[in-house]
């Protein structure tokens, strides 16, 4: 019933910016029962955390973010965003929206981000 749909991926030049969106549907309480975050997976690599909210409402970021990305959300609209600036070729991956709780995770279908000249 609960569904996550990512959008906003695409091709961007190194140093460019992109904003990913995740639309959550199926329950008006999803943000109260799940902790939202973004993960990514490049070909041949493990899926890794990019950014995620904690249960206390703070945000955690992977080391490789280096201050370039910001996770945010609109609770009224059930939207989660990932603003990505100063993109590097190494950021190329499929980015997944994640809704996490103790009893299980929900994943979006992913959106491709390609950083290339």
CNS distance restraints for C-alpha pairs under 8 A (distance, minus, plus):
assign (resid   1 and name CA) (resid  25 and name CA) 7.91 0.50 0.50
assign (resid   1 and name CA) (resid  26 and name CA) 5.26 0.50 0.50
assign (resid   1 and name CA) (resid  27 and name CA) 7.84 0.50 0.50
assign (resid   2 and name CA) (resid  24 and name CA) 7.11 0.50 0.50
assign (resid   2 and name CA) (resid  25 and name CA) 5.60 0.50 0.50
assign (resid   2 and name CA) (resid  26 and name CA) 4.31 0.50 0.50
assign (resid   2 and name CA) (resid  27 and name CA) 6.32 0.50 0.50
assign (resid   2 and name CA) (resid  30 and name CA) 7.80 0.50 0.50
assign (resid   2 and name CA) (resid 106 and name CA) 7.74 0.50 0.50
assign (resid   3 and name CA) (resid  24 and name CA) 5.72 0.50 0.50
assign (resid   3 and name CA) (resid  25 and name CA) 5.31 0.50 0.50
assign (resid   3 and name CA) (resid  26 and name CA) 6.27 0.50 0.50
assign (resid   3 and name CA) (resid 106 and name CA) 7.44 0.50 0.50
assign (resid   3 and name CA) (resid 107 and name CA) 7.85 0.50 0.50
assign (resid   3 and name CA) (resid 108 and name CA) 7.08 0.50 0.50
assign (resid   4 and name CA) (resid  22 and name CA) 6.30 0.50 0.50
assign (resid   4 and name CA) (resid  23 and name CA) 5.60 0.50 0.50
assign (resid   4 and name CA) (resid  24 and name CA) 4.69 0.50 0.50
assign (resid   4 and name CA) (resid  25 and name CA) 6.64 0.50 0.50
assign (resid   4 and name CA) (resid  97 and name CA) 6.80 0.50 0.50
assign (resid   4 and name CA) (resid  98 and name CA) 7.73 0.50 0.50
assign (resid   4 and name CA) (resid 106 and name CA) 7.43 0.50 0.50
assign (resid   4 and name CA) (resid 107 and name CA) 6.40 0.50 0.50
assign (resid   4 and name CA) (resid 108 and name CA) 4.59 0.50 0.50
assign (resid   4 and name CA) (resid 109 and name CA) 7.57 0.50 0.50
assign (resid   5 and name CA) (resid  22 and name CA) 5.41 0.50 0.50
assign (resid   5 and name CA) (resid  23 and name CA) 5.20 0.50 0.50
assign (resid   5 and name CA) (resid  24 and name CA) 6.69 0.50 0.50
assign (resid   5 and name CA) (resid  97 and name CA) 7.57 0.50 0.50
assign (resid   5 and name CA) (resid 108 and name CA) 5.28 0.50 0.50
assign (resid   5 and name CA) (resid 109 and name CA) 6.54 0.50 0.50
assign (resid   5 and name CA) (resid 110 and name CA) 7.68 0.50 0.50
assign (resid   6 and name CA) (resid  20 and name CA) 6.98 0.50 0.50
assign (resid   6 and name CA) (resid  21 and name CA) 5.52 0.50 0.50
assign (resid   6 and name CA) (resid  22 and name CA) 4.38 0.50 0.50
assign (resid   6 and name CA) (resid  23 and name CA) 6.47 0.50 0.50
assign (resid   6 and name CA) (resid  96 and name CA) 7.11 0.50 0.50
assign (resid   6 and name CA) (resid  97 and name CA) 6.50 0.50 0.50
assign (resid   6 and name CA) (resid 108 and name CA) 6.30 0.50 0.50
assign (resid   6 and name CA) (resid 109 and name CA) 6.93 0.50 0.50
assign (resid   6 and name CA) (resid 110 and name CA) 6.01 0.50 0.50
assign (resid   6 and name CA) (resid 111 and name CA) 5.97 0.50 0.50
assign (resid   7 and name CA) (resid  20 and name CA) 5.79 0.50 0.50
assign (resid   7 and name CA) (resid  21 and name CA) 5.23 0.50 0.50
assign (resid   7 and name CA) (resid  22 and name CA) 6.48 0.50 0.50
assign (resid   7 and name CA) (resid 111 and name CA) 6.11 0.50 0.50
assign (resid   8 and name CA) (resid  18 and name CA) 7.21 0.50 0.50
assign (resid   8 and name CA) (resid  19 and name CA) 6.02 0.50 0.50
assign (resid   8 and name CA) (resid  20 and name CA) 4.54 0.50 0.50
assign (resid   8 and name CA) (resid  21 and name CA) 6.06 0.50 0.50
assign (resid   8 and name CA) (resid 111 and name CA) 7.25 0.50 0.50
assign (resid   9 and name CA) (resid  18 and name CA) 7.31 0.50 0.50
assign (resid   9 and name CA) (resid  19 and name CA) 7.66 0.50 0.50
assign (resid   9 and name CA) (resid  20 and name CA) 6.22 0.50 0.50
assign (resid   9 and name CA) (resid 111 and name CA) 5.27 0.50 0.50
assign (resid   9 and name CA) (resid 112 and name CA) 5.22 0.50 0.50
assign (resid   9 and name CA) (resid 113 and name CA) 4.92 0.50 0.50
assign (resid   9 and name CA) (resid 114 and name CA) 7.89 0.50 0.50
assign (resid  10 and name CA) (resid 111 and name CA) 7.89 0.50 0.50
assign (resid  10 and name CA) (resid 112 and name CA) 6.06 0.50 0.50
assign (resid  10 and name CA) (resid 113 and name CA) 5.03 0.50 0.50
assign (resid  10 and name CA) (resid 114 and name CA) 6.06 0.50 0.50
assign (resid  11 and name CA) (resid 113 and name CA) 6.18 0.50 0.50
assign (resid  11 and name CA) (resid 114 and name CA) 4.76 0.50 0.50
assign (resid  11 and name CA) (resid 115 and name CA) 5.91 0.50 0.50
assign (resid  11 and name CA) (resid 116 and name CA) 7.11 0.50 0.50
assign (resid  12 and name CA) (resid  16 and name CA) 6.03 0.50 0.50
assign (resid  12 and name CA) (resid  17 and name CA) 7.19 0.50 0.50
assign (resid  12 and name CA) (resid  18 and name CA) 7.49 0.50 0.50
assign (resid  12 and name CA) (resid 113 and name CA) 7.76 0.50 0.50
assign (resid  12 and name CA) (resid 114 and name CA) 6.28 0.50 0.50
assign (resid  12 and name CA) (resid 115 and name CA) 4.98 0.50 0.50
assign (resid  12 and name CA) (resid 116 and name CA) 6.32 0.50 0.50
assign (resid  12 and name CA) (resid 117 and name CA) 7.76 0.50 0.50
assign (resid  13 and name CA) (resid  87 and name CA) 7.58 0.50 0.50
assign (resid  13 and name CA) (resid 115 and name CA) 5.40 0.50 0.50
assign (resid  13 and name CA) (resid 116 and name CA) 5.08 0.50 0.50
assign (resid  13 and name CA) (resid 117 and name CA) 5.16 0.50 0.50
assign (resid  14 and name CA) (resid  86 and name CA) 6.96 0.50 0.50
assign (resid  14 and name CA) (resid  87 and name CA) 5.34 0.50 0.50
assign (resid  14 and name CA) (resid  88 and name CA) 5.04 0.50 0.50
assign (resid  14 and name CA) (resid  89 and name CA) 6.24 0.50 0.50
assign (resid  14 and name CA) (resid 115 and name CA) 5.73 0.50 0.50
assign (resid  14 and name CA) (resid 116 and name CA) 5.99 0.50 0.50
assign (resid  14 and name CA) (resid 117 and name CA) 6.57 0.50 0.50
assign (resid  15 and name CA) (resid  85 and name CA) 6.99 0.50 0.50
assign (resid  15 and name CA) (resid  86 and name CA) 4.09 0.50 0.50
assign (resid  15 and name CA) (resid  87 and name CA) 4.80 0.50 0.50
assign (resid  15 and name CA) (resid  88 and name CA) 6.30 0.50 0.50
assign (resid  16 and name CA) (resid  85 and name CA) 6.11 0.50 0.50
assign (resid  16 and name CA) (resid  86 and name CA) 5.43 0.50 0.50
assign (resid  16 and name CA) (resid  87 and name CA) 5.49 0.50 0.50
assign (resid  17 and name CA) (resid  83 and name CA) 7.54 0.50 0.50
assign (resid  17 and name CA) (resid  84 and name CA) 5.41 0.50 0.50
assign (resid  17 and name CA) (resid  85 and name CA) 4.32 0.50 0.50
assign (resid  17 and name CA) (resid  86 and name CA) 6.16 0.50 0.50
assign (resid  17 and name CA) (resid  87 and name CA) 6.23 0.50 0.50
assign (resid  18 and name CA) (resid  83 and name CA) 6.15 0.50 0.50
assign (resid  18 and name CA) (resid  84 and name CA) 5.19 0.50 0.50
assign (resid  18 and name CA) (resid  85 and name CA) 6.62 0.50 0.50
assign (resid  19 and name CA) (resid  81 and name CA) 6.76 0.50 0.50
assign (resid  19 and name CA) (resid  82 and name CA) 5.58 0.50 0.50
assign (resid  19 and name CA) (resid  83 and name CA) 4.40 0.50 0.50
assign (resid  19 and name CA) (resid  84 and name CA) 5.91 0.50 0.50
assign (resid  20 and name CA) (resid  81 and name CA) 5.50 0.50 0.50
assign (resid  20 and name CA) (resid  82 and name CA) 5.00 0.50 0.50
assign (resid  20 and name CA) (resid  83 and name CA) 6.41 0.50 0.50
assign (resid  20 and name CA) (resid  84 and name CA) 7.92 0.50 0.50
assign (resid  21 and name CA) (resid  79 and name CA) 6.73 0.50 0.50
assign (resid  21 and name CA) (resid  80 and name CA) 5.76 0.50 0.50
assign (resid  21 and name CA) (resid  81 and name CA) 4.57 0.50 0.50
assign (resid  21 and name CA) (resid  82 and name CA) 6.55 0.50 0.50
assign (resid  22 and name CA) (resid  79 and name CA) 5.50 0.50 0.50
assign (resid  22 and name CA) (resid  80 and name CA) 4.95 0.50 0.50
assign (resid  22 and name CA) (resid  81 and name CA) 6.21 0.50 0.50
assign (resid  22 and name CA) (resid  97 and name CA) 6.16 0.50 0.50
assign (resid  23 and name CA) (resid  78 and name CA) 6.13 0.50 0.50
assign (resid  23 and name CA) (resid  79 and name CA) 4.79 0.50 0.50
assign (resid  23 and name CA) (resid  80 and name CA) 6.67 0.50 0.50
assign (resid  24 and name CA) (resid  30 and name CA) 7.64 0.50 0.50
assign (resid  24 and name CA) (resid  78 and name CA) 5.40 0.50 0.50
assign (resid  24 and name CA) (resid  79 and name CA) 6.20 0.50 0.50
assign (resid  24 and name CA) (resid  80 and name CA) 7.99 0.50 0.50
assign (resid  25 and name CA) (resid  30 and name CA) 7.98 0.50 0.50
assign (resid  25 and name CA) (resid  78 and name CA) 7.17 0.50 0.50
assign (resid  26 and name CA) (resid  30 and name CA) 7.95 0.50 0.50
assign (resid  28 and name CA) (resid  78 and name CA) 7.82 0.50 0.50
assign (resid  29 and name CA) (resid  33 and name CA) 6.52 0.50 0.50
assign (resid  30 and name CA) (resid  34 and name CA) 5.76 0.50 0.50
assign (resid  31 and name CA) (resid  35 and name CA) 6.59 0.50 0.50
assign (resid  31 and name CA) (resid  36 and name CA) 7.23 0.50 0.50
assign (resid  31 and name CA) (resid  75 and name CA) 7.10 0.50 0.50
assign (resid  31 and name CA) (resid  78 and name CA) 7.45 0.50 0.50
assign (resid  33 and name CA) (resid 101 and name CA) 6.77 0.50 0.50
assign (resid  34 and name CA) (resid  99 and name CA) 5.31 0.50 0.50
assign (resid  34 and name CA) (resid 100 and name CA) 4.98 0.50 0.50
assign (resid  34 and name CA) (resid 101 and name CA) 5.01 0.50 0.50
assign (resid  35 and name CA) (resid  52 and name CA) 7.53 0.50 0.50
assign (resid  35 and name CA) (resid  53 and name CA) 6.12 0.50 0.50
assign (resid  35 and name CA) (resid  54 and name CA) 6.53 0.50 0.50
assign (resid  35 and name CA) (resid  55 and name CA) 6.33 0.50 0.50
assign (resid  35 and name CA) (resid  98 and name CA) 7.97 0.50 0.50
assign (resid  35 and name CA) (resid  99 and name CA) 5.52 0.50 0.50
assign (resid  35 and name CA) (resid 100 and name CA) 4.97 0.50 0.50
assign (resid  35 and name CA) (resid 101 and name CA) 6.35 0.50 0.50
assign (resid  36 and name CA) (resid  52 and name CA) 5.92 0.50 0.50
assign (resid  36 and name CA) (resid  53 and name CA) 5.79 0.50 0.50
assign (resid  36 and name CA) (resid  80 and name CA) 7.47 0.50 0.50
assign (resid  36 and name CA) (resid  97 and name CA) 7.49 0.50 0.50
assign (resid  36 and name CA) (resid  98 and name CA) 5.66 0.50 0.50
assign (resid  36 and name CA) (resid  99 and name CA) 4.68 0.50 0.50
assign (resid  36 and name CA) (resid 100 and name CA) 6.32 0.50 0.50
assign (resid  37 and name CA) (resid  49 and name CA) 7.94 0.50 0.50
assign (resid  37 and name CA) (resid  50 and name CA) 7.68 0.50 0.50
assign (resid  37 and name CA) (resid  51 and name CA) 5.63 0.50 0.50
assign (resid  37 and name CA) (resid  52 and name CA) 3.76 0.50 0.50
assign (resid  37 and name CA) (resid  53 and name CA) 6.03 0.50 0.50
assign (resid  37 and name CA) (resid  71 and name CA) 7.82 0.50 0.50
assign (resid  37 and name CA) (resid  97 and name CA) 6.01 0.50 0.50
assign (resid  37 and name CA) (resid  98 and name CA) 5.07 0.50 0.50
assign (resid  37 and name CA) (resid  99 and name CA) 6.54 0.50 0.50
assign (resid  37 and name CA) (resid 100 and name CA) 7.89 0.50 0.50
assign (resid  38 and name CA) (resid  49 and name CA) 6.41 0.50 0.50
assign (resid  38 and name CA) (resid  50 and name CA) 5.45 0.50 0.50
assign (resid  38 and name CA) (resid  51 and name CA) 5.26 0.50 0.50
assign (resid  38 and name CA) (resid  52 and name CA) 6.01 0.50 0.50
assign (resid  38 and name CA) (resid  82 and name CA) 7.49 0.50 0.50
assign (resid  38 and name CA) (resid  95 and name CA) 6.83 0.50 0.50
assign (resid  38 and name CA) (resid  96 and name CA) 5.64 0.50 0.50
assign (resid  38 and name CA) (resid  97 and name CA) 4.78 0.50 0.50
assign (resid  38 and name CA) (resid  98 and name CA) 5.79 0.50 0.50
assign (resid  39 and name CA) (resid  47 and name CA) 6.58 0.50 0.50
assign (resid  39 and name CA) (resid  48 and name CA) 5.43 0.50 0.50
assign (resid  39 and name CA) (resid  49 and name CA) 4.42 0.50 0.50
assign (resid  39 and name CA) (resid  50 and name CA) 4.93 0.50 0.50
assign (resid  39 and name CA) (resid  51 and name CA) 6.94 0.50 0.50
assign (resid  39 and name CA) (resid  95 and name CA) 5.71 0.50 0.50
assign (resid  39 and name CA) (resid  96 and name CA) 5.12 0.50 0.50
assign (resid  39 and name CA) (resid  97 and name CA) 6.50 0.50 0.50
assign (resid  39 and name CA) (resid  98 and name CA) 7.11 0.50 0.50
assign (resid  40 and name CA) (resid  47 and name CA) 5.50 0.50 0.50
assign (resid  40 and name CA) (resid  48 and name CA) 5.51 0.50 0.50
assign (resid  40 and name CA) (resid  49 and name CA) 6.56 0.50 0.50
assign (resid  40 and name CA) (resid  50 and name CA) 6.53 0.50 0.50
assign (resid  40 and name CA) (resid  93 and name CA) 5.92 0.50 0.50
assign (resid  40 and name CA) (resid  94 and name CA) 5.41 0.50 0.50
assign (resid  40 and name CA) (resid  95 and name CA) 4.23 0.50 0.50
assign (resid  40 and name CA) (resid  96 and name CA) 5.79 0.50 0.50
assign (resid  41 and name CA) (resid  45 and name CA) 6.28 0.50 0.50
assign (resid  41 and name CA) (resid  46 and name CA) 6.00 0.50 0.50
assign (resid  41 and name CA) (resid  47 and name CA) 4.34 0.50 0.50
assign (resid  41 and name CA) (resid  48 and name CA) 6.34 0.50 0.50
assign (resid  41 and name CA) (resid  93 and name CA) 5.26 0.50 0.50
assign (resid  41 and name CA) (resid  94 and name CA) 5.33 0.50 0.50
assign (resid  41 and name CA) (resid  95 and name CA) 6.59 0.50 0.50
assign (resid  42 and name CA) (resid  46 and name CA) 7.32 0.50 0.50
assign (resid  42 and name CA) (resid  47 and name CA) 7.41 0.50 0.50
assign (resid  42 and name CA) (resid  92 and name CA) 6.62 0.50 0.50
assign (resid  42 and name CA) (resid  93 and name CA) 4.26 0.50 0.50
assign (resid  42 and name CA) (resid  94 and name CA) 6.30 0.50 0.50
assign (resid  43 and name CA) (resid  93 and name CA) 7.26 0.50 0.50
assign (resid  49 and name CA) (resid  61 and name CA) 7.57 0.50 0.50
assign (resid  49 and name CA) (resid  62 and name CA) 6.21 0.50 0.50
assign (resid  50 and name CA) (resid  61 and name CA) 5.81 0.50 0.50
assign (resid  50 and name CA) (resid  62 and name CA) 5.21 0.50 0.50
assign (resid  50 and name CA) (resid  65 and name CA) 7.16 0.50 0.50
assign (resid  51 and name CA) (resid  59 and name CA) 6.86 0.50 0.50
assign (resid  51 and name CA) (resid  60 and name CA) 5.52 0.50 0.50
assign (resid  51 and name CA) (resid  61 and name CA) 4.37 0.50 0.50
assign (resid  51 and name CA) (resid  62 and name CA) 6.28 0.50 0.50
assign (resid  51 and name CA) (resid  70 and name CA) 7.75 0.50 0.50
assign (resid  51 and name CA) (resid  71 and name CA) 6.41 0.50 0.50
assign (resid  52 and name CA) (resid  59 and name CA) 5.55 0.50 0.50
assign (resid  52 and name CA) (resid  60 and name CA) 5.34 0.50 0.50
assign (resid  52 and name CA) (resid  61 and name CA) 6.67 0.50 0.50
assign (resid  52 and name CA) (resid  71 and name CA) 7.11 0.50 0.50
assign (resid  53 and name CA) (resid  57 and name CA) 5.73 0.50 0.50
assign (resid  53 and name CA) (resid  58 and name CA) 5.48 0.50 0.50
assign (resid  53 and name CA) (resid  59 and name CA) 4.33 0.50 0.50
assign (resid  53 and name CA) (resid  60 and name CA) 6.17 0.50 0.50
assign (resid  53 and name CA) (resid  71 and name CA) 7.89 0.50 0.50
assign (resid  54 and name CA) (resid  58 and name CA) 5.29 0.50 0.50
assign (resid  54 and name CA) (resid  59 and name CA) 5.97 0.50 0.50
assign (resid  54 and name CA) (resid  60 and name CA) 7.06 0.50 0.50
assign (resid  59 and name CA) (resid  71 and name CA) 7.19 0.50 0.50
assign (resid  61 and name CA) (resid  65 and name CA) 6.45 0.50 0.50
assign (resid  62 and name CA) (resid  66 and name CA) 7.85 0.50 0.50
assign (resid  65 and name CA) (resid  69 and name CA) 6.00 0.50 0.50
assign (resid  68 and name CA) (resid  84 and name CA) 6.11 0.50 0.50
assign (resid  68 and name CA) (resid  85 and name CA) 5.21 0.50 0.50
assign (resid  68 and name CA) (resid  86 and name CA) 6.17 0.50 0.50
assign (resid  68 and name CA) (resid  87 and name CA) 7.76 0.50 0.50
assign (resid  69 and name CA) (resid  82 and name CA) 6.74 0.50 0.50
assign (resid  69 and name CA) (resid  83 and name CA) 5.43 0.50 0.50
assign (resid  69 and name CA) (resid  84 and name CA) 4.50 0.50 0.50
assign (resid  69 and name CA) (resid  85 and name CA) 6.06 0.50 0.50
assign (resid  70 and name CA) (resid  81 and name CA) 7.97 0.50 0.50
assign (resid  70 and name CA) (resid  82 and name CA) 5.68 0.50 0.50
assign (resid  70 and name CA) (resid  83 and name CA) 5.09 0.50 0.50
assign (resid  70 and name CA) (resid  84 and name CA) 6.69 0.50 0.50
assign (resid  71 and name CA) (resid  80 and name CA) 7.32 0.50 0.50
assign (resid  71 and name CA) (resid  81 and name CA) 5.62 0.50 0.50
assign (resid  71 and name CA) (resid  82 and name CA) 4.60 0.50 0.50
assign (resid  71 and name CA) (resid  83 and name CA) 6.39 0.50 0.50
assign (resid  72 and name CA) (resid  80 and name CA) 5.83 0.50 0.50
assign (resid  72 and name CA) (resid  81 and name CA) 5.15 0.50 0.50
assign (resid  72 and name CA) (resid  82 and name CA) 6.54 0.50 0.50
assign (resid  73 and name CA) (resid  78 and name CA) 7.40 0.50 0.50
assign (resid  73 and name CA) (resid  79 and name CA) 5.50 0.50 0.50
assign (resid  73 and name CA) (resid  80 and name CA) 4.19 0.50 0.50
assign (resid  73 and name CA) (resid  81 and name CA) 5.79 0.50 0.50
assign (resid  74 and name CA) (resid  78 and name CA) 5.77 0.50 0.50
assign (resid  74 and name CA) (resid  79 and name CA) 5.11 0.50 0.50
assign (resid  74 and name CA) (resid  80 and name CA) 6.39 0.50 0.50
assign (resid  75 and name CA) (resid  79 and name CA) 6.64 0.50 0.50
assign (resid  87 and name CA) (resid  91 and name CA) 6.47 0.50 0.50
assign (resid  87 and name CA) (resid 115 and name CA) 6.79 0.50 0.50
assign (resid  88 and name CA) (resid  92 and name CA) 7.62 0.50 0.50
assign (resid  88 and name CA) (resid 115 and name CA) 6.18 0.50 0.50
assign (resid  89 and name CA) (resid 114 and name CA) 7.46 0.50 0.50
assign (resid  89 and name CA) (resid 115 and name CA) 4.78 0.50 0.50
assign (resid  89 and name CA) (resid 116 and name CA) 5.89 0.50 0.50
assign (resid  90 and name CA) (resid 115 and name CA) 7.60 0.50 0.50
assign (resid  91 and name CA) (resid 113 and name CA) 7.54 0.50 0.50
assign (resid  91 and name CA) (resid 114 and name CA) 7.45 0.50 0.50
assign (resid  91 and name CA) (resid 115 and name CA) 6.65 0.50 0.50
assign (resid  92 and name CA) (resid 112 and name CA) 7.78 0.50 0.50
assign (resid  92 and name CA) (resid 113 and name CA) 5.38 0.50 0.50
assign (resid  92 and name CA) (resid 114 and name CA) 4.58 0.50 0.50
assign (resid  92 and name CA) (resid 115 and name CA) 5.43 0.50 0.50
assign (resid  93 and name CA) (resid 112 and name CA) 6.08 0.50 0.50
assign (resid  93 and name CA) (resid 113 and name CA) 5.52 0.50 0.50
assign (resid  93 and name CA) (resid 114 and name CA) 6.63 0.50 0.50
assign (resid  94 and name CA) (resid 110 and name CA) 5.79 0.50 0.50
assign (resid  94 and name CA) (resid 111 and name CA) 5.38 0.50 0.50
assign (resid  94 and name CA) (resid 112 and name CA) 4.37 0.50 0.50
assign (resid  94 and name CA) (resid 113 and name CA) 5.97 0.50 0.50
assign (resid  95 and name CA) (resid 110 and name CA) 5.25 0.50 0.50
assign (resid  95 and name CA) (resid 111 and name CA) 5.28 0.50 0.50
assign (resid  95 and name CA) (resid 112 and name CA) 6.23 0.50 0.50
assign (resid  95 and name CA) (resid 113 and name CA) 6.96 0.50 0.50
assign (resid  96 and name CA) (resid 107 and name CA) 6.70 0.50 0.50
assign (resid  96 and name CA) (resid 108 and name CA) 5.74 0.50 0.50
assign (resid  96 and name CA) (resid 109 and name CA) 6.70 0.50 0.50
assign (resid  96 and name CA) (resid 110 and name CA) 4.39 0.50 0.50
assign (resid  96 and name CA) (resid 111 and name CA) 6.61 0.50 0.50
assign (resid  97 and name CA) (resid 107 and name CA) 5.86 0.50 0.50
assign (resid  97 and name CA) (resid 108 and name CA) 5.24 0.50 0.50
assign (resid  97 and name CA) (resid 109 and name CA) 7.98 0.50 0.50
assign (resid  97 and name CA) (resid 110 and name CA) 6.91 0.50 0.50
assign (resid  98 and name CA) (resid 105 and name CA) 6.89 0.50 0.50
assign (resid  98 and name CA) (resid 106 and name CA) 5.82 0.50 0.50
assign (resid  98 and name CA) (resid 107 and name CA) 4.83 0.50 0.50
assign (resid  98 and name CA) (resid 108 and name CA) 6.61 0.50 0.50
assign (resid  99 and name CA) (resid 105 and name CA) 5.60 0.50 0.50
assign (resid  99 and name CA) (resid 106 and name CA) 5.04 0.50 0.50
assign (resid  99 and name CA) (resid 107 and name CA) 6.51 0.50 0.50
assign (resid 100 and name CA) (resid 104 and name CA) 6.35 0.50 0.50
assign (resid 100 and name CA) (resid 105 and name CA) 4.48 0.50 0.50
assign (resid 100 and name CA) (resid 106 and name CA) 6.50 0.50 0.50
assign (resid 101 and name CA) (resid 105 and name CA) 6.07 0.50 0.50
